[in-house]
Amino acid sequence: MENISHKRSDAELELTGPVLTRARLIEGSVQRSYNAFIAHAQACIPCRAGVDCDEAATLRQSWRLAKDRAAS
């Protein structure tokens, strides 16, 4: 069976050096923002009931800003 864990996507193969490093940092920022939002939403009682609290709104906005920066 072939080990595919070391294979890179076509998009990643096009990026090298500092460009690849920047792309990974940006993706990491988006992922951390998303993870923070989801972790909060799962732990917060009002959020679990479907009502975003102020902290959730701030975390969601942070995630959206990170996604927007990644897209530009």
CHARMM internal coordinates of N, CA and C (Angstrom, degrees):
IC EDIT
DIST 1 N 1 CA 1.4427
DIST 1 CA 1 C 1.5252
ANGL 1 N 1 CA 1 C 109.08
DIST 1 C 2 N 1.3063
ANGL 1 CA 1 C 2 N 116.32
DIHE 1 N 1 CA 1 C 2 N 135.17
DIST 2 N 2 CA 1.4541
ANGL 1 C 2 N 2 CA 122.30
DIHE 1 CA 1 C 2 N 2 CA -175.73
DIST 2 CA 2 C 1.5279
ANGL 2 N 2 CA 2 C 110.95
DIHE 1 C 2 N 2 CA 2 C -79.63
DIST 2 C 3 N 1.3267
ANGL 2 CA 2 C 3 N 116.58
DIHE 2 N 2 CA 2 C 3 N 136.64
DIST 3 N 3 CA 1.4604
ANGL 2 C 3 N 3 CA 121.78
DIHE 2 CA 2 C 3 N 3 CA 177.44
DIST 3 CA 3 C 1.5218
ANGL 3 N 3 CA 3 C 108.00
DIHE 2 C 3 N 3 CA 3 C -85.81
DIST 3 C 4 N 1.3332
ANGL 3 CA 3 C 4 N 115.90
DIHE 3 N 3 CA 3 C 4 N 112.54
DIST 4 N 4 CA 1.4587
ANGL 3 C 4 N 4 CA 119.68
DIHE 3 CA 3 C 4 N 4 CA -177.41
DIST 4 CA 4 C 1.5266
ANGL 4 N 4 CA 4 C 113.05
DIHE 3 C 4 N 4 CA 4 C -98.82
DIST 4 C 5 N 1.3152
ANGL 4 CA 4 C 5 N 117.97
DIHE 4 N 4 CA 4 C 5 N 1.37
DIST 5 N 5 CA 1.4611
ANGL 4 C 5 N 5 CA 120.36
DIHE 4 CA 4 C 5 N 5 CA -176.77
DIST 5 CA 5 C 1.5259
ANGL 5 N 5 CA 5 C 112.52
DIHE 4 C 5 N 5 CA 5 C -65.76
DIST 5 C 6 N 1.3187
ANGL 5 CA 5 C 6 N 117.94
DIHE 5 N 5 CA 5 C 6 N -21.08
DIST 6 N 6 CA 1.4563
ANGL 5 C 6 N 6 CA 120.54
DIHE 5 CA 5 C 6 N 6 CA -178.70
DIST 6 CA 6 C 1.5217
ANGL 6 N 6 CA 6 C 112.96
DIHE 5 C 6 N 6 CA 6 C -99.43
DIST 6 C 7 N 1.3275
ANGL 6 CA 6 C 7 N 117.15
DIHE 6 N 6 CA 6 C 7 N 0.81
DIST 7 N 7 CA 1.4575
ANGL 6 C 7 N 7 CA 119.96
DIHE 6 CA 6 C 7 N 7 CA 178.52
DIST 7 CA 7 C 1.5124
ANGL 7 N 7 CA 7 C 109.56
DIHE 6 C 7 N 7 CA 7 C -78.03
DIST 7 C 8 N 1.3100
ANGL 7 CA 7 C 8 N 116.34
DIHE 7 N 7 CA 7 C 8 N 146.33
DIST 8 N 8 CA 1.4595
ANGL 7 C 8 N 8 CA 121.77
DIHE 7 CA 7 C 8 N 8 CA 179.53
DIST 8 CA 8 C 1.5195
ANGL 8 N 8 CA 8 C 109.30
DIHE 7 C 8 N 8 CA 8 C -111.55
DIST 8 C 9 N 1.3084
ANGL 8 CA 8 C 9 N 115.14
DIHE 8 N 8 CA 8 C 9 N 152.24
DIST 9 N 9 CA 1.4571
ANGL 8 C 9 N 9 CA 120.04
DIHE 8 CA 8 C 9 N 9 CA 178.00
DIST 9 CA 9 C 1.5263
ANGL 9 N 9 CA 9 C 109.21
DIHE 8 C 9 N 9 CA 9 C -71.64
DIST 9 C 10 N 1.3269
ANGL 9 CA 9 C 10 N 116.47
DIHE 9 N 9 CA 9 C 10 N 163.07
DIST 10 N 10 CA 1.4575
ANGL 9 C 10 N 10 CA 120.68
DIHE 9 CA 9 C 10 N 10 CA 177.85
DIST 10 CA 10 C 1.5225
ANGL 10 N 10 CA 10 C 111.09
DIHE 9 C 10 N 10 CA 10 C -59.77
DIST 10 C 11 N 1.3282
ANGL 10 CA 10 C 11 N 116.62
DIHE 10 N 10 CA 10 C 11 N -40.65
DIST 11 N 11 CA 1.4664
ANGL 10 C 11 N 11 CA 120.09
DIHE 10 CA 10 C 11 N 11 CA 179.78
DIST 11 CA 11 C 1.5204
ANGL 11 N 11 CA 11 C 110.56
DIHE 10 C 11 N 11 CA 11 C -63.26
DIST 11 C 12 N 1.3129
ANGL 11 CA 11 C 12 N 117.14
DIHE 11 N 11 CA 11 C 12 N -40.59
DIST 12 N 12 CA 1.4558
ANGL 11 C 12 N 12 CA 120.65
DIHE 11 CA 11 C 12 N 12 CA -179.15
DIST 12 CA 12 C 1.5265
ANGL 12 N 12 CA 12 C 111.06
DIHE 11 C 12 N 12 CA 12 C -69.22
DIST 12 C 13 N 1.3223
ANGL 12 CA 12 C 13 N 117.65
DIHE 12 N 12 CA 12 C 13 N -32.40
DIST 13 N 13 CA 1.4582
ANGL 12 C 13 N 13 CA 121.14
DIHE 12 CA 12 C 13 N 13 CA 179.20
DIST 13 CA 13 C 1.5255
ANGL 13 N 13 CA 13 C 111.35
DIHE 12 C 13 N 13 CA 13 C -67.03
DIST 13 C 14 N 1.3358
ANGL 13 CA 13 C 14 N 117.37
DIHE 13 N 13 CA 13 C 14 N -27.66
DIST 14 N 14 CA 1.4539
ANGL 13 C 14 N 14 CA 121.32
DIHE 13 CA 13 C 14 N 14 CA 179.48
DIST 14 CA 14 C 1.5202
ANGL 14 N 14 CA 14 C 111.68
DIHE 13 C 14 N 14 CA 14 C -75.20
DIST 14 C 15 N 1.3085
ANGL 14 CA 14 C 15 N 117.37
DIHE 14 N 14 CA 14 C 15 N -23.62
DIST 15 N 15 CA 1.4545
ANGL 14 C 15 N 15 CA 121.77
DIHE 14 CA 14 C 15 N 15 CA -178.16
DIST 15 CA 15 C 1.5206
ANGL 15 N 15 CA 15 C 109.92
DIHE 14 C 15 N 15 CA 15 C -94.57
DIST 15 C 16 N 1.3202
ANGL 15 CA 15 C 16 N 115.65
DIHE 15 N 15 CA 15 C 16 N 138.49
DIST 16 N 16 CA 1.4553
ANGL 15 C 16 N 16 CA 119.62
DIHE 15 CA 15 C 16 N 16 CA 177.95
DIST 16 CA 16 C 1.5139
ANGL 16 N 16 CA 16 C 110.06
DIHE 15 C 16 N 16 CA 16 C -139.59
DIST 16 C 17 N 1.3030
ANGL 16 CA 16 C 17 N 116.23
DIHE 16 N 16 CA 16 C 17 N 161.96
DIST 17 N 17 CA 1.4563
ANGL 16 C 17 N 17 CA 123.25
DIHE 16 CA 16 C 17 N 17 CA 173.39
DIST 17 CA 17 C 1.5092
ANGL 17 N 17 CA 17 C 114.97
DIHE 16 C 17 N 17 CA 17 C 50.79
DIST 17 C 18 N 1.3382
ANGL 17 CA 17 C 18 N 116.45
DIHE 17 N 17 CA 17 C 18 N -129.85
DIST 18 N 18 CA 1.4635
ANGL 17 C 18 N 18 CA 121.16
DIHE 17 CA 17 C 18 N 18 CA -175.68
DIST 18 CA 18 C 1.5301
ANGL 18 N 18 CA 18 C 113.00
DIHE 17 C 18 N 18 CA 18 C -62.41
DIST 18 C 19 N 1.3173
ANGL 18 CA 18 C 19 N 117.47
DIHE 18 N 18 CA 18 C 19 N -32.06
DIST 19 N 19 CA 1.4684
ANGL 18 C 19 N 19 CA 120.31
DIHE 18 CA 18 C 19 N 19 CA -179.99
DIST 19 CA 19 C 1.5200
ANGL 19 N 19 CA 19 C 110.28
DIHE 18 C 19 N 19 CA 19 C -66.56
DIST 19 C 20 N 1.3159
ANGL 19 CA 19 C 20 N 116.53
DIHE 19 N 19 CA 19 C 20 N -43.87
DIST 20 N 20 CA 1.4610
ANGL 19 C 20 N 20 CA 120.78
DIHE 19 CA 19 C 20 N 20 CA 178.17
DIST 20 CA 20 C 1.5238
ANGL 20 N 20 CA 20 C 110.38
DIHE 19 C 20 N 20 CA 20 C -65.46
DIST 20 C 21 N 1.3105
ANGL 20 CA 20 C 21 N 117.13
DIHE 20 N 20 CA 20 C 21 N -41.79
DIST 21 N 21 CA 1.4598
ANGL 20 C 21 N 21 CA 121.11
DIHE 20 CA 20 C 21 N 21 CA 178.74
DIST 21 CA 21 C 1.5253
ANGL 21 N 21 CA 21 C 110.22
DIHE 20 C 21 N 21 CA 21 C -60.04
DIST 21 C 22 N 1.3230
ANGL 21 CA 21 C 22 N 117.31
DIHE 21 N 21 CA 21 C 22 N -45.51
DIST 22 N 22 CA 1.4693
ANGL 21 C 22 N 22 CA 121.11
DIHE 21 CA 21 C 22 N 22 CA 179.42
DIST 22 CA 22 C 1.5272
ANGL 22 N 22 CA 22 C 110.35
DIHE 21 C 22 N 22 CA 22 C -63.35
DIST 22 C 23 N 1.3112
ANGL 22 CA 22 C 23 N 117.56
DIHE 22 N 22 CA 22 C 23 N -43.52
DIST 23 N 23 CA 1.4679
ANGL 22 C 23 N 23 CA 120.91
DIHE 22 CA 22 C 23 N 23 CA 179.70
DIST 23 CA 23 C 1.5287
ANGL 23 N 23 CA 23 C 110.92
DIHE 22 C 23 N 23 CA 23 C -60.68
DIST 23 C 24 N 1.3169
ANGL 23 CA 23 C 24 N 116.64
DIHE 23 N 23 CA 23 C 24 N -41.15
DIST 24 N 24 CA 1.4659
ANGL 23 C 24 N 24 CA 120.33
DIHE 23 CA 23 C 24 N 24 CA 178.82
DIST 24 CA 24 C 1.5265
ANGL 24 N 24 CA 24 C 111.47
DIHE 23 C 24 N 24 CA 24 C -67.16
DIST 24 C 25 N 1.3269
ANGL 24 CA 24 C 25 N 117.29
DIHE 24 N 24 CA 24 C 25 N -38.97
DIST 25 N 25 CA 1.4583
ANGL 24 C 25 N 25 CA 120.93
DIHE 24 CA 24 C 25 N 25 CA 178.18
DIST 25 CA 25 C 1.5271
ANGL 25 N 25 CA 25 C 111.19
DIHE 24 C 25 N 25 CA 25 C -64.44
DIST 25 C 26 N 1.3204
ANGL 25 CA 25 C 26 N 115.81
DIHE 25 N 25 CA 25 C 26 N -42.22
DIST 26 N 26 CA 1.4638
ANGL 25 C 26 N 26 CA 120.29
DIHE 25 CA 25 C 26 N 26 CA 178.87
DIST 26 CA 26 C 1.5235
ANGL 26 N 26 CA 26 C 110.15
DIHE 25 C 26 N 26 CA 26 C -64.43
DIST 26 C 27 N 1.3158
ANGL 26 CA 26 C 27 N 117.61
DIHE 26 N 26 CA 26 C 27 N -46.17
DIST 27 N 27 CA 1.4645
ANGL 26 C 27 N 27 CA 121.06
DIHE 26 CA 26 C 27 N 27 CA 179.04
DIST 27 CA 27 C 1.5221
ANGL 27 N 27 CA 27 C 110.46
DIHE 26 C 27 N 27 CA 27 C -62.46
DIST 27 C 28 N 1.3229
ANGL 27 CA 27 C 28 N 117.03
DIHE 27 N 27 CA 27 C 28 N -38.23
DIST 28 N 28 CA 1.4603
ANGL 27 C 28 N 28 CA 120.80
DIHE 27 CA 27 C 28 N 28 CA 177.23
DIST 28 CA 28 C 1.5198
ANGL 28 N 28 CA 28 C 111.51
DIHE 27 C 28 N 28 CA 28 C -63.23
DIST 28 C 29 N 1.3168
ANGL 28 CA 28 C 29 N 116.55
DIHE 28 N 28 CA 28 C 29 N -39.11
DIST 29 N 29 CA 1.4641
ANGL 28 C 29 N 29 CA 121.36
DIHE 28 CA 28 C 29 N 29 CA 178.13
DIST 29 CA 29 C 1.5251
ANGL 29 N 29 CA 29 C 110.86
DIHE 28 C 29 N 29 CA 29 C -63.82
DIST 29 C 30 N 1.3192
ANGL 29 CA 29 C 30 N 116.68
DIHE 29 N 29 CA 29 C 30 N -44.01
DIST 30 N 30 CA 1.4705
ANGL 29 C 30 N 30 CA 120.96
DIHE 29 CA 29 C 30 N 30 CA 178.01
DIST 30 CA 30 C 1.5252
ANGL 30 N 30 CA 30 C 109.50
DIHE 29 C 30 N 30 CA 30 C -62.40
DIST 30 C 31 N 1.3172
ANGL 30 CA 30 C 31 N 116.95
DIHE 30 N 30 CA 30 C 31 N -45.09
DIST 31 N 31 CA 1.4615
ANGL 30 C 31 N 31 CA 121.08
DIHE 30 CA 30 C 31 N 31 CA -177.69
DIST 31 CA 31 C 1.5302
ANGL 31 N 31 CA 31 C 111.58
DIHE 30 C 31 N 31 CA 31 C -65.05
DIST 31 C 32 N 1.3318
ANGL 31 CA 31 C 32 N 117.11
DIHE 31 N 31 CA 31 C 32 N -42.01
DIST 32 N 32 CA 1.4707
ANGL 31 C 32 N 32 CA 119.98
DIHE 31 CA 31 C 32 N 32 CA 178.45
DIST 32 CA 32 C 1.5261
ANGL 32 N 32 CA 32 C 111.29
DIHE 31 C 32 N 32 CA 32 C -63.82
DIST 32 C 33 N 1.3358
ANGL 32 CA 32 C 33 N 116.81
DIHE 32 N 32 CA 32 C 33 N -41.27
DIST 33 N 33 CA 1.4631
ANGL 32 C 33 N 33 CA 120.63
DIHE 32 CA 32 C 33 N 33 CA 178.44
DIST 33 CA 33 C 1.5174
ANGL 33 N 33 CA 33 C 110.83
DIHE 32 C 33 N 33 CA 33 C -62.93
DIST 33 C 34 N 1.3217
ANGL 33 CA 33 C 34 N 115.91
DIHE 33 N 33 CA 33 C 34 N -44.24
DIST 34 N 34 CA 1.4636
ANGL 33 C 34 N 34 CA 120.48
DIHE 33 CA 33 C 34 N 34 CA 179.06
DIST 34 CA 34 C 1.5256
ANGL 34 N 34 CA 34 C 110.89
DIHE 33 C 34 N 34 CA 34 C -63.56
DIST 34 C 35 N 1.3252
ANGL 34 CA 34 C 35 N 116.34
DIHE 34 N 34 CA 34 C 35 N -45.69
DIST 35 N 35 CA 1.4662
ANGL 34 C 35 N 35 CA 120.44
DIHE 34 CA 34 C 35 N 35 CA -179.60
DIST 35 CA 35 C 1.5265
ANGL 35 N 35 CA 35 C 111.52
DIHE 34 C 35 N 35 CA 35 C -61.11
DIST 35 C 36 N 1.3362
ANGL 35 CA 35 C 36 N 117.07
DIHE 35 N 35 CA 35 C 36 N -39.76
DIST 36 N 36 CA 1.4652
ANGL 35 C 36 N 36 CA 120.79
DIHE 35 CA 35 C 36 N 36 CA 178.60
DIST 36 CA 36 C 1.5227
ANGL 36 N 36 CA 36 C 110.62
DIHE 35 C 36 N 36 CA 36 C -63.50
DIST 36 C 37 N 1.3262
ANGL 36 CA 36 C 37 N 116.38
DIHE 36 N 36 CA 36 C 37 N -42.79
DIST 37 N 37 CA 1.4615
ANGL 36 C 37 N 37 CA 120.55
DIHE 36 CA 36 C 37 N 37 CA 179.14
DIST 37 CA 37 C 1.5293
ANGL 37 N 37 CA 37 C 110.89
DIHE 36 C 37 N 37 CA 37 C -63.54
DIST 37 C 38 N 1.3234
ANGL 37 CA 37 C 38 N 116.84
DIHE 37 N 37 CA 37 C 38 N -47.85
DIST 38 N 38 CA 1.4678
ANGL 37 C 38 N 38 CA 120.96
DIHE 37 CA 37 C 38 N 38 CA -178.08
DIST 38 CA 38 C 1.5267
ANGL 38 N 38 CA 38 C 110.83
DIHE 37 C 38 N 38 CA 38 C -65.31
DIST 38 C 39 N 1.3285
ANGL 38 CA 38 C 39 N 117.72
DIHE 38 N 38 CA 38 C 39 N -43.70
DIST 39 N 39 CA 1.4658
ANGL 38 C 39 N 39 CA 120.59
DIHE 38 CA 38 C 39 N 39 CA 179.62
DIST 39 CA 39 C 1.5283
ANGL 39 N 39 CA 39 C 110.47
DIHE 38 C 39 N 39 CA 39 C -60.12
DIST 39 C 40 N 1.3235
ANGL 39 CA 39 C 40 N 116.34
DIHE 39 N 39 CA 39 C 40 N -42.65
DIST 40 N 40 CA 1.4554
ANGL 39 C 40 N 40 CA 119.57
DIHE 39 CA 39 C 40 N 40 CA 178.58
DIST 40 CA 40 C 1.5327
ANGL 40 N 40 CA 40 C 110.42
DIHE 39 C 40 N 40 CA 40 C -64.70
DIST 40 C 41 N 1.3145
ANGL 40 CA 40 C 41 N 116.43
DIHE 40 N 40 CA 40 C 41 N -47.33
DIST 41 N 41 CA 1.4717
ANGL 40 C 41 N 41 CA 120.38
DIHE 40 CA 40 C 41 N 41 CA -177.55
DIST 41 CA 41 C 1.5293
ANGL 41 N 41 CA 41 C 111.91
DIHE 40 C 41 N 41 CA 41 C -60.49
DIST 41 C 42 N 1.3087
ANGL 41 CA 41 C 42 N 117.00
DIHE 41 N 41 CA 41 C 42 N -31.36
DIST 42 N 42 CA 1.4629
ANGL 41 C 42 N 42 CA 120.34
DIHE 41 CA 41 C 42 N 42 CA 178.99
DIST 42 CA 42 C 1.5210
ANGL 42 N 42 CA 42 C 112.29
DIHE 41 C 42 N 42 CA 42 C -78.56
DIST 42 C 43 N 1.3283
ANGL 42 CA 42 C 43 N 117.53
DIHE 42 N 42 CA 42 C 43 N -26.51
DIST 43 N 43 CA 1.4588
ANGL 42 C 43 N 43 CA 121.03
DIHE 42 CA 42 C 43 N 43 CA -176.27
DIST 43 CA 43 C 1.5310
ANGL 43 N 43 CA 43 C 113.14
DIHE 42 C 43 N 43 CA 43 C -95.04
DIST 43 C 44 N 1.3113
ANGL 43 CA 43 C 44 N 117.65
DIHE 43 N 43 CA 43 C 44 N -22.70
DIST 44 N 44 CA 1.4659
ANGL 43 C 44 N 44 CA 122.44
DIHE 43 CA 43 C 44 N 44 CA -174.12
DIST 44 CA 44 C 1.5323
ANGL 44 N 44 CA 44 C 110.00
DIHE 43 C 44 N 44 CA 44 C -87.54
DIST 44 C 45 N 1.3212
ANGL 44 CA 44 C 45 N 116.37
DIHE 44 N 44 CA 44 C 45 N 126.29
DIST 45 N 45 CA 1.4681
ANGL 44 C 45 N 45 CA 120.80
DIHE 44 CA 44 C 45 N 45 CA -176.87
DIST 45 CA 45 C 1.5330
ANGL 45 N 45 CA 45 C 112.07
DIHE 44 C 45 N 45 CA 45 C -61.82
DIST 45 C 46 N 1.3430
ANGL 45 CA 45 C 46 N 120.59
DIHE 45 N 45 CA 45 C 46 N -48.85
DIST 46 N 46 CA 1.4681
ANGL 45 C 46 N 46 CA 118.40
DIHE 45 CA 45 C 46 N 46 CA 177.96
DIST 46 CA 46 C 1.5289
ANGL 46 N 46 CA 46 C 112.84
DIHE 45 C 46 N 46 CA 46 C -61.36
DIST 46 C 47 N 1.3316
ANGL 46 CA 46 C 47 N 116.14
DIHE 46 N 46 CA 46 C 47 N -38.57
DIST 47 N 47 CA 1.4716
ANGL 46 C 47 N 47 CA 119.49
DIHE 46 CA 46 C 47 N 47 CA 179.76
DIST 47 CA 47 C 1.5302
ANGL 47 N 47 CA 47 C 110.88
DIHE 46 C 47 N 47 CA 47 C -65.34
DIST 47 C 48 N 1.3248
ANGL 47 CA 47 C 48 N 116.35
DIHE 47 N 47 CA 47 C 48 N -39.55
DIST 48 N 48 CA 1.4662
ANGL 47 C 48 N 48 CA 119.46
DIHE 47 CA 47 C 48 N 48 CA 178.85
DIST 48 CA 48 C 1.5201
ANGL 48 N 48 CA 48 C 110.44
DIHE 47 C 48 N 48 CA 48 C -65.38
DIST 48 C 49 N 1.3228
ANGL 48 CA 48 C 49 N 117.13
DIHE 48 N 48 CA 48 C 49 N -26.63
DIST 49 N 49 CA 1.4639
ANGL 48 C 49 N 49 CA 121.21
DIHE 48 CA 48 C 49 N 49 CA 178.41
DIST 49 CA 49 C 1.5309
ANGL 49 N 49 CA 49 C 111.44
DIHE 48 C 49 N 49 CA 49 C -82.25
DIST 49 C 50 N 1.3407
ANGL 49 CA 49 C 50 N 116.58
DIHE 49 N 49 CA 49 C 50 N -3.24
DIST 50 N 50 CA 1.4615
ANGL 49 C 50 N 50 CA 120.43
DIHE 49 CA 49 C 50 N 50 CA 176.19
DIST 50 CA 50 C 1.5101
ANGL 50 N 50 CA 50 C 114.63
DIHE 49 C 50 N 50 CA 50 C 99.49
DIST 50 C 51 N 1.3336
ANGL 50 CA 50 C 51 N 118.43
DIHE 50 N 50 CA 50 C 51 N 8.83
DIST 51 N 51 CA 1.4614
ANGL 50 C 51 N 51 CA 122.53
DIHE 50 CA 50 C 51 N 51 CA 179.63
DIST 51 CA 51 C 1.5235
ANGL 51 N 51 CA 51 C 108.28
DIHE 50 C 51 N 51 CA 51 C -116.09
DIST 51 C 52 N 1.3283
ANGL 51 CA 51 C 52 N 117.57
DIHE 51 N 51 CA 51 C 52 N 111.80
DIST 52 N 52 CA 1.4640
ANGL 51 C 52 N 52 CA 120.54
DIHE 51 CA 51 C 52 N 52 CA 179.21
DIST 52 CA 52 C 1.5210
ANGL 52 N 52 CA 52 C 110.64
DIHE 51 C 52 N 52 CA 52 C -65.92
DIST 52 C 53 N 1.3105
ANGL 52 CA 52 C 53 N 116.45
DIHE 52 N 52 CA 52 C 53 N 128.70
DIST 53 N 53 CA 1.4639
ANGL 52 C 53 N 53 CA 121.34
DIHE 52 CA 52 C 53 N 53 CA 173.89
DIST 53 CA 53 C 1.5302
ANGL 53 N 53 CA 53 C 108.00
DIHE 52 C 53 N 53 CA 53 C -83.31
DIST 53 C 54 N 1.3439
ANGL 53 CA 53 C 54 N 116.03
DIHE 53 N 53 CA 53 C 54 N 176.33
DIST 54 N 54 CA 1.4668
ANGL 53 C 54 N 54 CA 120.40
DIHE 53 CA 53 C 54 N 54 CA -179.20
DIST 54 CA 54 C 1.5254
ANGL 54 N 54 CA 54 C 112.01
DIHE 53 C 54 N 54 CA 54 C -59.57
DIST 54 C 55 N 1.3324
ANGL 54 CA 54 C 55 N 116.51
DIHE 54 N 54 CA 54 C 55 N -40.88
DIST 55 N 55 CA 1.4616
ANGL 54 C 55 N 55 CA 119.72
DIHE 54 CA 54 C 55 N 55 CA -179.59
DIST 55 CA 55 C 1.5299
ANGL 55 N 55 CA 55 C 110.74
DIHE 54 C 55 N 55 CA 55 C -65.29
DIST 55 C 56 N 1.3145
ANGL 55 CA 55 C 56 N 117.02
DIHE 55 N 55 CA 55 C 56 N -40.28
DIST 56 N 56 CA 1.4634
ANGL 55 C 56 N 56 CA 120.53
DIHE 55 CA 55 C 56 N 56 CA 178.24
DIST 56 CA 56 C 1.5234
ANGL 56 N 56 CA 56 C 110.64
DIHE 55 C 56 N 56 CA 56 C -63.76
DIST 56 C 57 N 1.3280
ANGL 56 CA 56 C 57 N 116.34
DIHE 56 N 56 CA 56 C 57 N -40.14
DIST 57 N 57 CA 1.4610
ANGL 56 C 57 N 57 CA 119.73
DIHE 56 CA 56 C 57 N 57 CA 178.48
DIST 57 CA 57 C 1.5282
ANGL 57 N 57 CA 57 C 110.80
DIHE 56 C 57 N 57 CA 57 C -62.42
DIST 57 C 58 N 1.3275
ANGL 57 CA 57 C 58 N 116.46
DIHE 57 N 57 CA 57 C 58 N -40.80
DIST 58 N 58 CA 1.4621
ANGL 57 C 58 N 58 CA 120.91
DIHE 57 CA 57 C 58 N 58 CA 178.05
DIST 58 CA 58 C 1.5268
ANGL 58 N 58 CA 58 C 111.04
DIHE 57 C 58 N 58 CA 58 C -65.78
DIST 58 C 59 N 1.3233
ANGL 58 CA 58 C 59 N 116.86
DIHE 58 N 58 CA 58 C 59 N -43.37
DIST 59 N 59 CA 1.4665
ANGL 58 C 59 N 59 CA 120.93
DIHE 58 CA 58 C 59 N 59 CA 179.41
DIST 59 CA 59 C 1.5255
ANGL 59 N 59 CA 59 C 111.06
DIHE 58 C 59 N 59 CA 59 C -66.02
DIST 59 C 60 N 1.3386
ANGL 59 CA 59 C 60 N 116.89
DIHE 59 N 59 CA 59 C 60 N -39.59
DIST 60 N 60 CA 1.4704
ANGL 59 C 60 N 60 CA 120.59
DIHE 59 CA 59 C 60 N 60 CA 178.09
DIST 60 CA 60 C 1.5269
ANGL 60 N 60 CA 60 C 109.49
DIHE 59 C 60 N 60 CA 60 C -63.56
DIST 60 C 61 N 1.3270
ANGL 60 CA 60 C 61 N 117.36
DIHE 60 N 60 CA 60 C 61 N -42.55
DIST 61 N 61 CA 1.4588
ANGL 60 C 61 N 61 CA 120.90
DIHE 60 CA 60 C 61 N 61 CA 179.05
DIST 61 CA 61 C 1.5275
ANGL 61 N 61 CA 61 C 110.86
DIHE 60 C 61 N 61 CA 61 C -63.57
DIST 61 C 62 N 1.3161
ANGL 61 CA 61 C 62 N 117.12
DIHE 61 N 61 CA 61 C 62 N -41.01
DIST 62 N 62 CA 1.4621
ANGL 61 C 62 N 62 CA 121.35
DIHE 61 CA 61 C 62 N 62 CA 177.59
DIST 62 CA 62 C 1.5179
ANGL 62 N 62 CA 62 C 110.72
DIHE 61 C 62 N 62 CA 62 C -60.60
DIST 62 C 63 N 1.3197
ANGL 62 CA 62 C 63 N 116.53
DIHE 62 N 62 CA 62 C 63 N -43.26
DIST 63 N 63 CA 1.4620
ANGL 62 C 63 N 63 CA 121.30
DIHE 62 CA 62 C 63 N 63 CA 178.38
DIST 63 CA 63 C 1.5241
ANGL 63 N 63 CA 63 C 110.67
DIHE 62 C 63 N 63 CA 63 C -63.10
DIST 63 C 64 N 1.3320
ANGL 63 CA 63 C 64 N 116.83
DIHE 63 N 63 CA 63 C 64 N -44.38
DIST 64 N 64 CA 1.4774
ANGL 63 C 64 N 64 CA 120.15
DIHE 63 CA 63 C 64 N 64 CA 179.84
DIST 64 CA 64 C 1.5252
ANGL 64 N 64 CA 64 C 111.03
DIHE 63 C 64 N 64 CA 64 C -63.13
DIST 64 C 65 N 1.3319
ANGL 64 CA 64 C 65 N 116.60
DIHE 64 N 64 CA 64 C 65 N -41.03
DIST 65 N 65 CA 1.4679
ANGL 64 C 65 N 65 CA 119.22
DIHE 64 CA 64 C 65 N 65 CA 178.31
DIST 65 CA 65 C 1.5293
ANGL 65 N 65 CA 65 C 111.45
DIHE 64 C 65 N 65 CA 65 C -63.51
DIST 65 C 66 N 1.3238
ANGL 65 CA 65 C 66 N 116.31
DIHE 65 N 65 CA 65 C 66 N -40.71
DIST 66 N 66 CA 1.4722
ANGL 65 C 66 N 66 CA 120.48
DIHE 65 CA 65 C 66 N 66 CA 178.00
DIST 66 CA 66 C 1.5273
ANGL 66 N 66 CA 66 C 110.16
DIHE 65 C 66 N 66 CA 66 C -63.44
DIST 66 C 67 N 1.3310
ANGL 66 CA 66 C 67 N 117.72
DIHE 66 N 66 CA 66 C 67 N -41.15
DIST 67 N 67 CA 1.4738
ANGL 66 C 67 N 67 CA 120.78
DIHE 66 CA 66 C 67 N 67 CA 177.14
DIST 67 CA 67 C 1.5113
ANGL 67 N 67 CA 67 C 111.21
DIHE 66 C 67 N 67 CA 67 C -63.51
DIST 67 C 68 N 1.3343
ANGL 67 CA 67 C 68 N 116.59
DIHE 67 N 67 CA 67 C 68 N -42.77
DIST 68 N 68 CA 1.4711
ANGL 67 C 68 N 68 CA 120.24
DIHE 67 CA 67 C 68 N 68 CA 179.11
DIST 68 CA 68 C 1.5165
ANGL 68 N 68 CA 68 C 112.03
DIHE 67 C 68 N 68 CA 68 C -63.10
DIST 68 C 69 N 1.3362
ANGL 68 CA 68 C 69 N 116.57
DIHE 68 N 68 CA 68 C 69 N -41.88
DIST 69 N 69 CA 1.4666
ANGL 68 C 69 N 69 CA 120.15
DIHE 68 CA 68 C 69 N 69 CA 177.89
DIST 69 CA 69 C 1.5329
ANGL 69 N 69 CA 69 C 110.45
DIHE 68 C 69 N 69 CA 69 C -64.15
DIST 69 C 70 N 1.3081
ANGL 69 CA 69 C 70 N 116.50
DIHE 69 N 69 CA 69 C 70 N -37.55
DIST 70 N 70 CA 1.4681
ANGL 69 C 70 N 70 CA 120.49
DIHE 69 CA 69 C 70 N 70 CA -179.62
DIST 70 CA 70 C 1.5236
ANGL 70 N 70 CA 70 C 110.93
DIHE 69 C 70 N 70 CA 70 C -67.53
DIST 70 C 71 N 1.3225
ANGL 70 CA 70 C 71 N 116.74
DIHE 70 N 70 CA 70 C 71 N -33.13
DIST 71 N 71 CA 1.4591
ANGL 70 C 71 N 71 CA 120.99
DIHE 70 CA 70 C 71 N 71 CA -177.57
DIST 71 CA 71 C 1.5215
ANGL 71 N 71 CA 71 C 112.56
DIHE 70 C 71 N 71 CA 71 C -78.10
DIST 71 C 72 N 1.3297
ANGL 71 CA 71 C 72 N 116.65
DIHE 71 N 71 CA 71 C 72 N -19.05
DIST 72 N 72 CA 1.4784
ANGL 71 C 72 N 72 CA 118.06
DIHE 71 CA 71 C 72 N 72 CA -176.65
DIST 72 CA 72 C 1.5037
ANGL 72 N 72 CA 72 C 112.67
DIHE 71 C 72 N 72 CA 72 C -94.26
END
COOR INIT
IC SEED 1 N 1 CA 1 C
IC BUILD
